[in-house]
């Protein structure tokens, strides 16, 4: 088995955080750096319960929903029905990226097609039902309706385009993101 590539993203982000802390320190002293660190810790603590719930949901989806069911309803061969279900799911699921990306990752690992995943994430960003009341309150009903109508066909079109252009690469994508105990042992 081919060894997996190391993921340097956490190290890169740690370096960025360190660089920003140093800039804050040199700009206004240790108080500004500490203020930034405490602000980040506060955000982490506020989203931590959602992160736990999102990752538990993603894990339970992988455990409870069989690959056959996902492949039939959301796989590459599911066509417009899979895209429609993904759009509906994206529109209805509450929460931010820390909620829907783990769910999308679970769907990826259980056999969802690329077009379905693109439609799901795009619908979440454009059609989110939980955002509509806030949007109406801040922008008004007319702008909200216009924005929704203008974006109505975007998620399914992007889903179909992704499937048509890149759908054959889904197994490669799935393999590159899969974390198994064996692949973890091969890293060390």
C-alpha positions in Angstrom: 0.0 0.0 0.0 1.3 3.5 -0.9 2.1 5.6 2.1 -0.2 8.6 2.6 1.1 12.1 2.3 1.6 14.1 5.5 -0.9 16.9 6.2 1.1 20.0 7.0 -2.1 22.2 7.3 -2.0 22.3 11.2 1.7 23.3 11.1 1.0 26.0 8.6 -1.9 27.4 10.6 0.2 27.3 13.8 2.9 29.3 12.0 0.3 31.8 10.8 -1.0 32.2 14.4 2.5 32.6 15.7 3.3 35.2 13.1 0.1 37.1 13.9 0.8 36.9 17.6 4.3 38.3 17.0 2.9 41.2 14.8 0.4 42.0 17.6 3.2 41.9 20.2 5.5 44.2 18.2 2.6 46.5 17.2 1.1 47.1 20.7 2.9 44.9 23.2 1.9 41.7 25.0 -1.6 43.0 25.9 -2.7 43.0 22.2 -1.3 39.5 21.6 -3.0 38.2 24.8 -6.3 39.9 23.7 -6.1 38.1 20.4 -5.4 34.8 22.0 -8.2 35.2 24.5 -10.6 36.2 21.7 -9.7 33.1 19.7 -10.2 30.9 22.8 -13.6 32.5 23.4 -14.7 31.6 19.9 -13.4 28.1 20.3 -15.3 27.6 23.5 -18.5 29.0 22.0 -18.4 26.7 19.0 -17.0 23.6 20.8 -20.5 22.1 21.6 -21.4 22.5 17.9 -18.2 20.9 16.8 -18.8 17.9 19.1 -22.4 17.5 17.8 -21.3 17.9 14.2 -18.6 15.3 14.4 -20.8 12.9 16.3 -23.5 13.4 13.7 -21.0 12.7 10.9 -19.7 9.6 12.7 -23.2 8.3 13.3 -24.1 8.9 9.6 -21.2 6.8 8.6 -22.1 4.1 11.1 -25.9 4.0 10.5 -26.3 4.7 6.8 -24.9 1.8 4.7 -22.8 2.5 1.6 -25.5 0.7 -0.5 -28.1 3.2 0.6 -25.9 6.2 0.1 -24.7 4.9 -3.3 -28.3 4.3 -4.4 -29.7 7.6 -3.3 -26.7 9.9 -3.4 -24.0 8.1 -5.4 -22.7 9.2 -8.8 -25.4 7.3 -10.6 -28.3 8.8 -8.6 -28.8 11.5 -11.2 -31.2 14.4 -10.6 -32.8 12.7 -7.6 -29.5 12.6 -5.7 -28.8 16.2 -6.7 -32.3 17.2 -5.5 -31.9 15.4 -2.2 -28.5 17.0 -1.6 -30.0 20.5 -2.4 -32.9 19.8 0.0 -30.5 18.6 2.7 -28.2 21.5 2.3 -31.1 24.0 2.6 -32.5 22.4 5.7 -29.4 21.6 7.8 -28.7 24.2 10.4 -25.3 25.6 11.4 -22.2 26.8 9.8 -19.3 25.2 8.1 -18.2 23.3 11.2 -21.6 21.5 11.0 -22.0 20.7 7.3 -18.5 20.0 6.3 -18.1 17.0 8.7 -21.5 15.7 7.4 -20.3 16.2 3.8 -17.1 14.3 4.6 -19.2 11.5 6.1 -21.3 11.3 2.9 -18.1 11.3 0.9 -16.8 8.3 2.8 -20.0 6.4 2.6 -20.3 6.7 -1.2 -21.9 10.0 -2.2 -21.1 11.3 -5.7 -19.1 14.4 -6.3 -22.0 16.3 -7.9 -24.2 15.5 -4.9 -21.5 16.8 -2.5 -21.1 20.0 -4.5 -24.9 20.5 -4.7 -25.1 19.9 -0.9 -22.4 22.4 0.1 -23.6 25.0 -2.5 -27.3 24.7 -1.4 -26.2 25.1 2.2 -24.5 28.3 1.4 -27.1 29.7 -0.9 -30.5 28.3 0.2 -30.0 28.0 4.0 -33.5 28.1 5.5 -32.1 29.1 8.9 -30.5 32.2 7.3 -33.7 33.5 5.7 -35.3 35.2 8.8 -32.0 37.0 9.5 -31.7 38.0 5.8 -35.2 39.4 5.8 -34.6 41.3 9.0 -31.4 42.9 7.8 -32.0 43.3 4.0 -35.7 43.2 3.7 -38.1 40.8 2.0 -37.6 42.1 -1.6 -33.8 41.7 -1.6 -34.1 38.3 0.1 -36.6 37.1 -2.5 -34.5 38.4 -5.4 -31.3 36.9 -4.0 -33.1 33.5 -3.6 -34.6 33.6 -7.1 -31.3 34.5 -8.7 -29.5 31.6 -6.9 -32.3 29.1 -7.3 -30.7 27.1 -10.0 -27.1 27.4 -9.0 -26.7 24.4 -6.6 -28.3 21.9 -8.9 -26.4 23.3 -12.0 -23.1 23.2 -10.1 -23.8 19.7 -8.9 -24.5 18.4 -12.5 -21.4 20.3 -13.8 -19.2 18.9 -11.1 -20.4 15.4 -11.8 -20.1 15.7 -15.5 -16.6 17.3 -15.4 -15.0 15.6 -12.4 -17.3 12.8 -11.3 -14.8 10.1 -12.4 -12.3 11.4 -9.9 -14.5 10.8 -6.8 -12.8 7.5 -5.9 -9.4 9.2 -6.0 -10.7 12.1 -3.9 -12.3 9.6 -1.5 -9.1 7.6 -1.2 -7.0 10.7 -0.6 -9.2 11.8 2.3 -9.8 8.4 3.9 -8.1 8.0 7.3 -7.8 4.4 8.3 -5.7 3.0 11.1 -3.5 1.4 8.5 -2.9 4.7 6.7 -2.1 6.3 10.0 0.5 3.6 10.8 2.0 4.1 7.3 2.5 7.8 8.1 4.8 7.1 11.0 
